[in-house]
C-alpha cells in the first residue's frame, strides 16, 4: 500500500486533490472520557467552571473548523456542518462524545471529525480535572465516512 502523504522520494507533501470530483462527504467519530460516578454527577450538575458539556460541544465545533491549522498536511475545507453529541453514560461511567462533520469538496472530513472529538474530550478533562485527575480519554476512532473515491466506511463494533 502506498501512503498518499509521501512523494516518490519519501518526502512529506500535501496530497494534490485538484483532480478529484467535488462530492458531499461526511464523517462521524467517537470517543469518551471515563471518570468516577462522582465526577460524572458533577459534570451533569454544573461544575465550578460552568456547563461542562456545553463548553466541550463548542470547543469541538471550533476545533473541527481549525483542523488544517493543527494537522500539517490537512487541507482547509469549507465545512457545511459540525455537530457534537455528548452523552453521560453511567455504565462507563463517563461522557461519550460523537462528532459529525460534513462538507462538499474534493477531500474528506475524517480528520475534522476526529479532531472535534479529541478537543471536546480534552475540554471535558480540563473542566473537571480539579475534581479528578485520573480521568482517561479513550477509544477515539472514526466510526463512519461517506463520499469520495474510496466510498463508504463503517467501523465494526
C-alpha positions in Angstrom: 0.0 0.0 0.0 1.2 3.5 -0.8 0.8 6.3 1.7 -0.5 9.4 0.0 1.2 11.9 2.1 4.7 11.0 0.8 6.2 11.5 -2.6 8.4 9.0 -4.5 11.5 10.2 -2.6 9.7 9.7 0.8 9.3 13.4 1.5 6.0 14.5 3.2 3.7 16.6 1.0 0.1 17.8 0.8 -1.9 15.5 -1.4 -3.0 17.1 -4.7 -6.8 16.8 -4.7 -7.3 19.1 -7.7 -8.3 16.2 -9.9 -10.8 14.7 -7.5 -14.5 15.2 -8.0 -16.4 17.6 -5.7 -18.9 15.4 -3.7 -20.8 15.5 -0.5 -18.6 13.9 2.2 -19.5 13.1 5.8 -17.5 11.6 8.7 -18.5 10.5 12.2 -16.1 9.9 15.0 -16.5 9.0 18.6 -14.6 8.8 21.9 -15.2 9.0 25.6 -13.9 10.4 28.9 -14.1 7.8 31.7 -14.4 9.2 35.2 -15.7 8.3 38.6 -19.5 8.4 39.2 -19.0 11.4 41.5 -17.2 13.4 38.8 -19.9 12.4 36.2 -22.5 13.7 38.6 -20.6 16.9 38.9 -20.4 17.2 35.1 -24.1 16.8 34.8 -24.9 19.2 37.7 -22.7 22.1 36.7 -19.1 22.2 37.7 -17.3 25.3 39.1 -16.3 26.3 35.6 -19.8 26.1 34.3 -21.7 24.0 31.7 -19.1 21.3 31.0 -20.9 19.6 28.1 -22.0 22.9 26.5 -18.4 24.3 26.6 -17.0 21.0 25.3 -19.5 21.0 22.4 -18.4 24.5 21.4 -14.8 23.5 21.7 -15.3 20.5 19.4 -17.1 22.7 16.8 -14.3 25.2 16.9 -11.6 22.5 16.6 -13.2 20.9 13.5 -13.1 24.3 11.8 -9.4 24.7 12.7 -8.1 21.2 11.8 -5.9 22.4 9.0 -4.2 24.7 11.4 -3.4 21.8 13.7 -2.5 18.9 11.4 0.2 19.9 9.0 -1.0 18.2 5.8 -4.7 18.6 6.1 -6.5 20.8 3.5 -8.5 23.8 4.8 -12.1 22.8 3.9 -15.4 24.7 3.6 -17.2 22.8 6.4 -21.0 22.8 6.0 -21.9 21.0 9.2 -20.4 20.2 12.5 -22.5 18.6 15.3 -21.4 17.1 18.6 -23.4 14.8 20.8 -22.2 14.5 24.4 -24.0 11.8 26.4 -23.5 11.0 30.0 -23.1 7.2 30.4 -23.4 5.9 34.0 -22.3 2.4 32.8 -18.9 3.7 31.8 -19.0 5.9 34.0 -18.2 9.0 31.9 -19.2 11.0 28.9 -19.5 9.6 25.4 -18.7 12.1 22.6 -19.7 11.8 18.9 -19.0 14.3 16.2 -20.5 14.5 12.7 -18.8 16.7 10.1 -20.0 17.4 6.5 -18.6 19.2 3.5 -19.0 19.4 -0.2 -15.5 19.2 -1.6 -12.6 17.3 -3.1 -11.4 15.6 0.1 -13.0 14.0 3.2 -13.6 15.3 6.7 -12.4 12.3 8.8 -9.7 14.4 10.4 -12.1 17.2 11.3 -14.5 14.7 13.0 -11.6 13.1 14.9 -10.2 16.5 15.9 -13.6 17.6 17.1 -14.0 14.5 19.4 -10.4 14.9 20.7 -10.7 18.5 21.6 -14.2 18.0 23.2 -12.8 15.2 25.3 -9.8 17.3 26.3 -12.1 20.2 27.2 -14.2 17.9 29.5 -10.9 16.8 31.1 -9.8 20.4 31.6 -13.1 21.5 33.1 -13.2 18.5 35.6 -9.5 18.0 36.4 -9.9 19.8 39.7 -12.3 17.0 40.8 -10.4 14.1 39.3 -7.0 14.0 37.6 -7.2 10.2 36.9 -9.9 10.6 34.2 -9.0 8.8 30.9 -9.7 9.7 27.3 -10.5 6.5 25.5 -11.4 4.9 22.2 -11.3 7.8 19.8 -11.9 6.5 16.4 -13.6 7.0 13.0 -17.0 5.2 13.0 -18.3 6.1 9.6 -17.5 8.0 6.5 -19.2 8.5 3.2 -18.4 10.1 -0.1 -15.3 10.4 -2.2 -13.3 8.0 -4.3 -12.8 5.4 -1.5 -16.5 5.1 -0.9 -18.3 4.4 2.3 -16.8 3.0 5.5 -18.4 1.8 8.7 -16.4 0.6 11.7 -17.1 -2.8 13.1 -18.0 -2.8 16.8 
